[in-house]
Amino acid sequence: MRSETTDRPGENTMRTVAIDGYGGRDRLAVTELPVPRPGNGEVLVRVAGAGVNPVDVKIREGQVRIGQGKFPLVLGWDVSGTVAEVGPGVPSFSPGDEVYGLTEGTGAYAEYAVAPAANLALKPRSIDPVHAAALPLVGLTAWQAIVEKLQVAEGETVLVIGASGGVGSFAVQLAADRGARAIGAASARNSDFLKELGAAETVDYRERDVAEAVRAAHPDGVDAMLDAHPAPDGGSGDETTLQAAGAVRSGGRIATLTAADETLGILRERGFEARRVAVRSNADALAELSGMVDEGSLSVPVAEVLPLEEAARAHELSEGGRVRGKLVLSVA
Ligand SMILES: NC(=O)c1ccc[n+]([C@@H]2O[C@H](COP(=O)([O-])OP(=O)(O)OC[C@H]3O[C@@H](n4cnc5c(N)ncnc54)[C@H](OP(=O)(O)O)[C@@H]3O)[C@@H](O)[C@H]2O)c1
């Protein structure tokens, strides 16, 4: 079977940001590389935007190994843009479709990226393709935590730690959309932002012990907690998770993004249903998230859009751990 194409680049190379070895931000370099070809079941996307995630930093540093250690390695998990070419066996998309979703972990910091068709969905019509790149990885993570693992139900109370970050800002919205009372733990400067997203209450984790503050208002404890705070430099951040769990009622549900097995074990010994979320692609959930954005029940908070060439600056901001919502690279 031949692949179908309209918008293929005239030239055979493209502008990317790639690393030539694991390490610091100085490894990120604008690099001219061959345009990849879509294989079986894959799509070539003309990239408009690439979301920047903490995991991109971990891949750059070599803490998370994706890409089989081959260099140059183009970073970027979140992709949004226009289908330029479809590989064999892709009935779901045609050249010209505006899609968003996940690469296989790398490749989106580039003018063209290949992604499995099964990882993509049509992007929300109501936002531009650069902003759409902010949604896939954190939106899917929040979906898998709030809807699938915690199964948050109407009338429940849910505490979200790291509520103003990428995952947290979607988790608050999804919990509120399901009729739950969402409590967001974040810095005081983000309190109004969280209320706009639908949080019923906020707690300044920098000023107060979160468990104590939540228990003061909810003596029986909350039904569920998503711990979505980024691990601090050189630490796991699990102390934060264990402390915040004091806000959860006896037998309540806890989902974490980064906690170690040992920490999950401690939480289970304390009587909680504790689970870790490991995000996976899910085109149906992406389509659902697109629908929510278009009907106005989910907003996509973007802290900053930077040009592709400023990927190192984006990593610096992400590493600082204080980004409100998402960072996106614009690849136009
Ligand atoms: N397991 C998975 O599948 C999965 C998927 C996605 C992400 N993750 C991981 O989950 C973590 C969060 O990801 P993200 O993209 O949401 O990160 P992010 O957007 O970089 O998070 C930034 C936010 O974290 C908040 N924060 C920092 N330290 C905090 C603390 N001690 N307590 C509460 N909030 C704190 C900050 O809030 P303030 O500025 O308000 O203080 C800031 O808004 C990262 O480590 C990421 O690698 C895992």
The ligand as a Tripos MOL2 file, in Angstrom:
@<TRIPOS>MOLECULE
LIG
   48    52     1     0     0
SMALL
NO_CHARGES

@<TRIPOS>ATOM
      1 N1          3.0650    9.2040   35.9310 N.am      1 LIG1
      2 C1          2.6640    9.8570   34.8490 C.2       1 LIG1
      3 O1          2.1110    9.2950   33.9290 O.2       1 LIG1
      4 C2          2.9000   11.3420   34.7760 C.ar      1 LIG1
      5 C3          2.2340   12.1010   33.7910 C.ar      1 LIG1
      6 C4          2.4220   13.4830   33.7910 C.ar      1 LIG1
      7 C5          3.2860   14.0770   34.7120 C.ar      1 LIG1
      8 N2          3.9370   13.2930   35.6040 N.ar      1 LIG1
      9 C6          4.8220   13.9030   36.6120 C.3       1 LIG1
     10 O2          3.9790   14.5610   37.5310 O.3       1 LIG1
     11 C7          4.5940   15.7470   37.9980 C.3       1 LIG1
     12 C8          3.6900   16.9360   37.7090 C.3       1 LIG1
     13 O3          3.6230   17.1580   36.2940 O.3       1 LIG1
     14 P1          3.0820   18.5380   35.7160 P.3       1 LIG1
     15 O4          3.2870   18.5170   34.2510 O.co2     1 LIG1
     16 O5          1.7300   18.8330   36.2390 O.co2     1 LIG1
     17 O6          4.1330   19.5420   36.4130 O.3       1 LIG1
     18 P2          4.2210   21.1040   36.3640 P.3       1 LIG1
     19 O7          3.1880   21.6710   35.4650 O.co2     1 LIG1
     20 O8          5.6280   21.4790   36.1100 O.co2     1 LIG1
     21 O9          3.8690   21.5280   37.8750 O.3       1 LIG1
     22 C9          4.1260   22.8460   38.2580 C.3       1 LIG1
     23 C10         3.2540   23.1680   39.4700 C.3       1 LIG1
     24 O10         3.6690   22.3840   40.5850 O.3       1 LIG1
     25 C11         3.3160   23.0870   41.7550 C.3       1 LIG1
     26 N3          4.1780   22.6230   42.8710 N.ar      1 LIG1
     27 C12         5.5320   22.6040   42.9280 C.ar      1 LIG1
     28 N4          5.9200   22.0630   44.1150 N.ar      1 LIG1
     29 C13         4.7910   21.7670   44.8140 C.ar      1 LIG1
     30 C14         4.5270   21.2070   46.1050 C.ar      1 LIG1
     31 N5          5.5030   20.8700   46.9310 N.pl3     1 LIG1
     32 N6          3.2340   21.0420   46.4790 N.ar      1 LIG1
     33 C15         2.2250   21.3920   45.6610 C.ar      1 LIG1
     34 N7          2.4060   21.9430   44.4350 N.ar      1 LIG1
     35 C16         3.6650   22.1190   44.0230 C.ar      1 LIG1
     36 C17         3.5360   24.5410   41.4230 C.3       1 LIG1
     37 O11         2.5230   25.2100   42.1210 O.3       1 LIG1
     38 P3          2.6360   26.7130   42.6840 P.3       1 LIG1
     39 O12         3.3910   27.5000   41.6410 O.co2     1 LIG1
     40 O13         1.2110   27.1050   42.8330 O.co2     1 LIG1
     41 O14         3.3820   26.6340   43.9610 O.co2     1 LIG1
     42 C18         3.3330   24.6100   39.8730 C.3       1 LIG1
     43 O15         2.1340   25.2090   39.5130 O.3       1 LIG1
     44 C19         5.9630   15.8010   37.3100 C.3       1 LIG1
     45 O16         6.9320   15.2230   38.1590 O.3       1 LIG1
     46 C20         5.7590   14.9450   36.0650 C.3       1 LIG1
     47 O17         6.9610   14.3950   35.5630 O.3       1 LIG1
     48 C21         3.7710   11.9390   35.6640 C.ar      1 LIG1
@<TRIPOS>BOND
     1     1     2 1
     2     2     3 2
     3     2     4 1
     4     4     5 ar
     5     4    48 ar
     6     5     6 ar
     7     6     7 ar
     8     7     8 ar
     9     8     9 1
    10     8    48 ar
    11     9    10 1
    12     9    46 1
    13    10    11 1
    14    11    12 1
    15    11    44 1
    16    12    13 1
    17    13    14 1
    18    14    15 2
    19    14    16 1
    20    14    17 1
    21    17    18 1
    22    18    19 2
    23    18    20 1
    24    18    21 1
    25    21    22 1
    26    22    23 1
    27    23    24 1
    28    23    42 1
    29    24    25 1
    30    25    26 1
    31    25    36 1
    32    26    27 ar
    33    26    35 ar
    34    27    28 ar
    35    28    29 ar
    36    29    30 ar
    37    29    35 ar
    38    30    31 1
    39    30    32 ar
    40    32    33 ar
    41    33    34 ar
    42    34    35 ar
    43    36    37 1
    44    36    42 1
    45    37    38 1
    46    38    39 2
    47    38    40 1
    48    38    41 1
    49    42    43 1
    50    44    45 1
    51    44    46 1
    52    46    47 1
@<TRIPOS>SUBSTRUCTURE
     1 LIG1         1 GROUP 0 **** ****
